[in-house]
Amino acid sequence: MCMGIGIVVVVPEDGPMKIYGKTGNSSHDAILHEMVPIELHNRVVKVEYTYPHVLRLDAPDEVCRQMAFDLGVAETGPFGPRLNAGVVEAIHKWIAAEGIEFDLKTLQYADLRVANLQGANLLVADLREADLREADLRVANLREANLRGASLQGASLREANLRGASLQGANLRVANLRVANLLVANLREANLQGADLREADLRVANLQGANLREADLREADLREADLRVANLQGADLREANLRGANLQGASLREADLQEADLQYANLQYANLQEADLQEADLQGANLQYANLQGANLQGADLDGVIGLENYPALKDGDSGLPRS
């Protein structure tokens, strides 16, 4: 699969250049199989057409690059081989004549910066590596969409439906995800630093290794979420529901967890230095090898907590721990 719409350029030994492709297709192999005569398969150059009007030579290896040069389709650019101006013009004319359009399957690498997509239906859309910085995606339907590696910095996704969406490695720094539906979404290693996730539904979401530093997660639902080795330093988790969440090895240094529900959460090896856990519910939580230096547990419910052997003061009912 290529990125965007797959286009095949054929340069016969005698005769004019020919262009093949169709709306919604992102497979060069499908075009070759369905549209290009087999005797011309050795005189082919592959092109990617990405939203809104970008044409890119798809030549991943030296053989493909040399073929593009030999057929007179490519020239040397500042960053390597590129389509020459005449070919670019010819393809754009062909696109206009054929009415080639993008659909939800061909939006990879799309440039949608500051786009107004409020309420848009992007169900199962393929937006890998798309640029959606500061885009308006409020109330948009992105259920099961592929946003791996997408840039959503500063985007507004308030009340958006991202259930089951893949946002692995996506940049969501300072994005607005308030009340968003992220149920079972994949946010592994995503950058959510400073993001607004108040009241967001993150149940069973994969946030392993995610950067949530200074994120606002007040009243967020993180039940059974995977937050292993996530960075939650300085995050606001007041009244958040983390029941059954896996926070093994996570950094919660200086995080605000007042009145948070951490029942049966796994906090093994977690860093809770200087964290505020006042009135938090930690019943049945696993705190083995967790760092609680300087944490404030005043009024916290520690009934059935595992791993307080290194903190005898807590076992005796003391709510404070010495600072480092």
C-alpha positions in Angstrom: 0.0 0.0 0.0 1.3 3.5 -0.8 0.4 6.7 0.9 -2.5 8.5 -0.6 -3.7 7.6 -4.1 -1.5 5.3 -6.1 -0.7 6.4 -9.6 1.4 4.5 -12.2 3.2 6.3 -15.0 4.2 4.2 -18.0 6.7 5.4 -20.7 6.5 3.1 -23.7 9.6 2.7 -26.0 7.6 4.4 -28.7 4.5 6.5 -28.1 3.4 9.0 -25.5 3.5 8.7 -21.7 0.5 7.0 -20.2 -1.0 7.5 -16.7 -3.1 5.0 -14.7 -5.0 5.2 -11.5 -8.4 5.6 -10.0 -10.3 7.3 -7.1 -9.9 5.5 -3.8 -7.1 3.2 -4.8 -3.9 3.2 -2.8 -2.3 0.1 -4.3 0.2 0.3 -7.1 0.1 -3.5 -7.5 -3.7 -3.4 -8.0 -3.3 -0.8 -10.8 -0.5 -2.8 -12.5 -2.6 -6.0 -12.3 -5.9 -4.5 -13.4 -5.0 -1.6 -15.8 -1.5 -1.8 -17.2 -0.7 -4.2 -20.1 1.9 -6.8 -18.8 4.3 -6.0 -21.6 4.7 -2.5 -20.2 5.4 -3.6 -16.6 9.2 -3.1 -17.1 8.7 0.6 -18.0 6.8 1.8 -15.0 7.3 4.5 -12.4 5.2 4.7 -9.3 3.8 7.9 -7.9 2.0 8.8 -4.7 -0.7 11.6 -4.7 -1.4 12.9 -1.2 -4.0 15.4 -0.1 -4.5 18.2 -1.1 -2.3 18.3 -4.3 1.1 16.7 -3.6 2.8 14.4 -6.0 5.7 12.3 -4.9 8.0 9.8 -6.6 7.7 6.4 -4.9 11.1 4.9 -5.6 12.2 3.2 -2.4 15.4 1.5 -3.8 18.2 2.3 -6.3 16.7 0.1 -9.0 13.4 2.1 -8.9 15.2 5.4 -8.8 17.4 4.5 -11.8 14.4 3.4 -13.7 12.7 6.8 -13.1 15.8 8.6 -14.4 16.2 6.3 -17.4 12.6 6.9 -18.5 13.0 10.6 -18.2 10.4 10.9 -15.4 12.7 12.0 -12.6 15.3 14.7 -12.0 17.7 15.4 -9.1 16.3 17.6 -6.4 17.7 19.1 -3.3 16.5 16.1 -1.2 17.1 13.4 -3.8 15.2 12.2 -6.9 11.9 13.9 -7.7 9.4 14.1 -10.5 10.3 16.6 -13.2 8.1 19.6 -13.8 6.7 18.3 -17.1 5.5 15.0 -15.6 4.0 16.8 -12.6 2.0 19.1 -14.9 0.9 16.1 -17.0 -0.3 14.1 -14.0 -2.2 17.1 -12.6 -4.0 17.6 -15.9 -4.8 13.8 -16.0 -6.2 14.0 -12.4 -8.5 16.9 -13.3 -9.7 15.2 -16.5 -10.3 11.8 -14.8 -12.0 13.4 -11.7 -9.7 11.6 -9.3 -10.7 12.4 -5.7 -9.6 11.4 -2.2 -11.7 9.3 0.1 -11.4 8.0 3.6 -8.9 5.3 2.6 -6.5 7.7 0.9 -5.8 10.5 3.4 -2.4 9.3 4.5 0.1 12.2 4.8 -2.8 14.6 4.2 -2.2 18.3 5.0 -5.2 19.3 7.1 -3.7 22.0 9.2 -6.3 24.3 10.7 -9.0 22.5 8.7 -12.6 22.8 9.8 -13.7 19.1 10.3 -16.3 19.8 13.0 -18.8 16.9 13.1 -17.1 15.2 10.1 -17.7 11.5 9.6 -14.2 10.0 9.4 -15.2 6.5 10.5 -12.2 4.1 9.8 -10.4 6.8 7.9 -6.7 6.2 7.1 -5.0 9.3 8.4 -1.6 7.9 9.1 1.1 10.6 9.4 -1.5 13.3 8.5 -0.9 16.9 9.6 -3.9 18.0 11.6 -2.3 20.7 13.7 -4.9 23.1 15.2 -7.6 21.4 13.2 -11.2 21.6 14.4 -12.4 18.1 15.0 -15.1 18.7 17.6 -17.8 16.0 17.7 -16.1 14.3 14.7 -16.6 10.6 14.2 -13.1 9.0 14.2 -14.1 5.6 15.4 -11.5 3.0 14.5 -9.6 5.6 12.4 -5.9 5.1 11.8 -4.0 8.1 13.1 -0.7 6.5 13.8 2.1 9.1 13.7 -0.4 11.9 13.0 0.3 15.4 14.1 -2.7 16.7 16.2 -0.8 19.4 18.2 -3.3 22.0 19.4 -6.2 20.3 17.6 -9.7 20.5 19.1 -11.2 17.0 19.6 -13.7 17.9 22.2 -16.5 15.3 22.4 -15.0 13.5 19.3 -15.6 9.8 19.0 -12.2 8.0 18.9 -13.3 4.7 20.1 -10.9 2.0 19.0 -8.8 4.5 17.0 -5.1 4.0 16.6 -3.1 7.0 17.7 0.2 5.2 18.4 3.0 7.7 18.3 0.7 10.6 17.5 1.5 14.1 18.6 -1.5 15.4 20.7 0.5 18.0 22.6 -1.9 20.6 24.2 -4.8 19.1 22.2 -8.3 19.5 23.5 -9.8 16.0 24.1 -12.3 17.0 26.8 -15.2 14.5 27.0 -13.7 12.6 24.1 -14.5 8.9 23.6 -11.2 7.1 23.6 -12.5 3.7 24.8 -10.0 0.9 23.9 -8.0 3.4 21.8 -4.4 2.8 21.1 -2.3 5.8 22.4 0.9 3.9 22.9 3.9 6.3 23.0 1.6 9.2 22.0 2.6 12.7 23.1 -0.2 14.1 25.2 1.8 16.6 27.2 -0.4 19.4 28.4 -3.5 17.9 26.7 -7.0 18.6 28.1 -8.5 15.2 28.8 -11.1 16.2 31.4 -14.0 13.7 31.6 -12.5 11.8 28.7 -13.4 8.1 28.4 -10.1 6.2 28.4 -11.4 2.8 29.6 -9.1 0.0 28.6 -7.1 2.4 26.4 -3.5 1.6 25.7 -1.4 4.4 27.0 1.8 2.4 27.5 4.8 4.7 27.4 2.6 7.8 26.6 3.8 11.3 27.6 1.0 12.7 29.8 3.2 15.2 31.6 1.1 18.1 33.0 -2.0 16.8 31.2 -5.4 17.6 32.7 -7.2 14.3 33.5 -9.7 15.6 36.0 -12.6 13.2 36.3 -11.3 11.1 33.4 -12.3 7.5 33.2 -9.2 5.4 33.0 -10.6 2.1 34.4 -8.3 -0.8 33.3 -6.2 1.4 31.1 -2.7 0.4 30.4 -0.4 3.1 31.6 2.8 1.2 32.1 5.9 3.4 32.1 3.7 6.4 31.1 5.0 9.8 32.1 2.3 11.5 34.3 4.6 13.9 36.1 2.7 16.9 37.3 -0.6 15.6 35.7 -3.9 16.6 37.2 -5.8 13.5 38.1 -8.2 14.8 40.6 -11.3 12.6 40.9 -10.1 10.5 38.0 -11.2 6.8 37.9 -8.1 4.6 37.7 -9.7 1.5 39.1 -7.9 -1.6 37.9 -5.5 0.5 35.8 -2.0 -0.7 35.2 0.5 2.0 36.2 3.5 -0.3 36.7 6.7 1.8 36.3 4.8 5.0 35.6 6.1 8.4 36.7 3.5 10.2 38.8 5.9 12.5 40.5 4.1 15.6 41.8 0.9 14.4 40.2 -2.4 15.5 41.8 -4.4 12.5 42.6 -6.8 13.9 45.2 -10.0 11.9 45.5 -8.9 9.6 42.7 -10.2 6.1 42.5 -7.1 3.7 42.4 -8.8 0.6 43.7 -6.9 -2.5 42.7 -4.6 -0.5 40.5 -1.1 -1.8 39.8 1.4 0.8 41.0 4.4 -1.5 41.2 7.6 0.4 40.7 5.7 3.6 40.1 7.3 6.9 41.1 4.8 8.8 43.4 7.3 11.2 44.9 5.6 14.4 46.1 2.3 13.2 44.7 -0.9 14.4 46.3 -3.1 11.4 47.2 -5.3 13.1 49.7 -8.7 11.3 50.1 -7.7 8.9 47.3 -9.2 5.4 47.3 -6.3 2.9 47.1 -8.2 -0.2 48.4 -6.5 -3.3 47.1 -3.9 -1.4 45.1 -0.4 -2.9 44.6 2.3 -0.5 45.7 5.2 -2.9 45.8 8.5 -1.1 45.2 6.7 2.1 44.5 8.4 5.3 45.5 6.2 7.3 47.9 8.8 9.7 49.2 7.1 12.9 50.2 3.7 11.8 49.0 0.6 13.1 50.8 -1.8 10.3 51.7 -3.9 12.2 54.2 -7.3 10.7 54.3 -6.5 8.1 51.7 -8.1 4.6 52.0 -5.3 2.1 52.2 -7.4 -0.9 53.1 -5.9 -4.1 51.6 -3.0 -2.3 49.9 -0.1 -4.5 48.9 3.5 -3.5 49.4 3.5 -1.1 52.4 6.3 -3.1 54.1 8.8 -0.3 53.5 6.4 2.3 54.8 5.5 1.2 58.4 4.2 4.6 59.2 1.5 4.2 56.6 0.6 0.8 58.0 0.2 2.5 61.4 -2.1 5.1 60.0 0.3 8.0 59.5 -0.7 9.9 56.3 2.5 11.7 55.6 5.9 10.5 54.4 9.2 12.1 54.9 10.5 14.2 51.9 13.7 13.3 50.2 
